[in-house]
């Protein structure tokens, strides 16, 4: 499970959004919660990331994760909790996350992402 987040971090820091999205379950059932908004489905989640970090000259910045808890709920299910921080030219947004992962034949994928943003 840790390797999923490490691969996402590396892809993000290369500016490779599609590589970052490889960590998510490519399904209409993927759910991404951020603040009061909910994105349902892989494509909607990808579009959200594009709007926030790729369109209109926006920068993706440098992403860091601090994994605080990895708990196996069953052989094919896990919960990962931690913190994230982006380093941008104009600040360092940060927050926490709780991820639900499932093991598929192709490996572990995030099936639910609950992300919060902290105060600057």
PEDALIN-V512000 format. One record per residue. OMEGA is omega in whole degrees, 0 to 359 (999 if undefined). BURIAL is # if it has 9 or more other C-alpha atoms within 8 Angstrom, else .. D_LAST is the distance of its C-alpha to the last C-alpha in Angstrom with 2 decimals. Layout:
[[OMEGA | BURIAL | D_LAST] [OMEGA | BURIAL | D_LAST]]
This chain:
[[179 | . | 28.69] [181 | . | 26.58] [176 | . | 28.30] [181 | # | 27.04] [178 | # | 23.38] [177 | . | 24.36] [177 | # | 26.25] [180 | # | 23.35] [180 | # | 21.04] [180 | # | 23.85] [180 | # | 24.60] [184 | # | 21.05] [172 | # | 20.93] [184 | . | 24.35] [184 | . | 23.16] [182 | # | 25.53] [179 | # | 24.18] [175 | . | 27.59] [176 | # | 27.64] [182 | # | 24.27] [177 | # | 25.81] [179 | # | 28.80] [181 | # | 26.98] [176 | # | 27.15] [181 | # | 30.40] [186 | # | 32.00] [173 | . | 33.08] [181 | . | 32.81] [174 | . | 31.99] [179 | # | 28.62] [180 | # | 25.92] [178 | # | 22.19] [175 | # | 19.99] [185 | # | 16.44] [180 | . | 15.26] [182 | . | 18.43] [178 | . | 19.88] [173 | . | 22.53] [180 | # | 24.08] [179 | # | 27.53] [182 | # | 29.23] [183 | # | 28.57] [178 | . | 29.11] [178 | # | 26.76] [178 | # | 23.98] [179 | # | 24.81] [177 | . | 24.83] [178 | # | 21.37] [179 | # | 20.05] [180 | # | 22.21] [185 | . | 20.89] [191 | . | 17.19] [183 | # | 17.71] [187 | # | 21.29] [174 | . | 22.62] [178 | . | 22.70] [179 | . | 21.90] [178 | . | 18.48] [177 | . | 17.66] [179 | # | 17.24] [180 | # | 15.69] [184 | # | 16.14] [173 | # | 15.58] [176 | . | 15.74] [171 | # | 16.71] [181 | . | 17.22] [185 | # | 20.17] [181 | . | 20.69] [174 | . | 23.67] [184 | # | 26.33] [177 | . | 29.02] [180 | # | 32.18] [178 | . | 33.39] [181 | . | 36.56] [182 | . | 37.87] [181 | # | 36.25] [179 | # | 33.06] [174 | # | 29.91] [178 | # | 26.50] [178 | # | 23.62] [179 | # | 20.42] [180 | # | 17.51] [178 | # | 13.96] [175 | # | 12.79] [173 | # | 10.60] [173 | # | 11.20] [181 | # | 11.66] [176 | # | 12.25] [187 | . | 13.79] [178 | . | 11.09] [181 | . | 7.85] [176 | # | 7.04] [183 | # | 6.25] [179 | # | 7.47] [181 | # | 9.52] [177 | # | 13.15] [168 | # | 16.49] [182 | # | 20.07] [170 | # | 22.71] [179 | # | 26.38] [173 | # | 28.64] [176 | # | 32.37] [177 | # | 34.86] [178 | . | 36.90] [180 | . | 39.84] [177 | . | 37.58] [181 | . | 35.11] [177 | # | 31.94] [175 | # | 29.82] [180 | # | 26.75] [176 | # | 28.21] [181 | # | 25.28] [175 | # | 21.52] [185 | # | 19.17] [176 | # | 15.55] [175 | # | 12.55] [178 | # | 8.93] [177 | . | 6.43] [179 | . | 3.80] [999 | . | 0.00]]
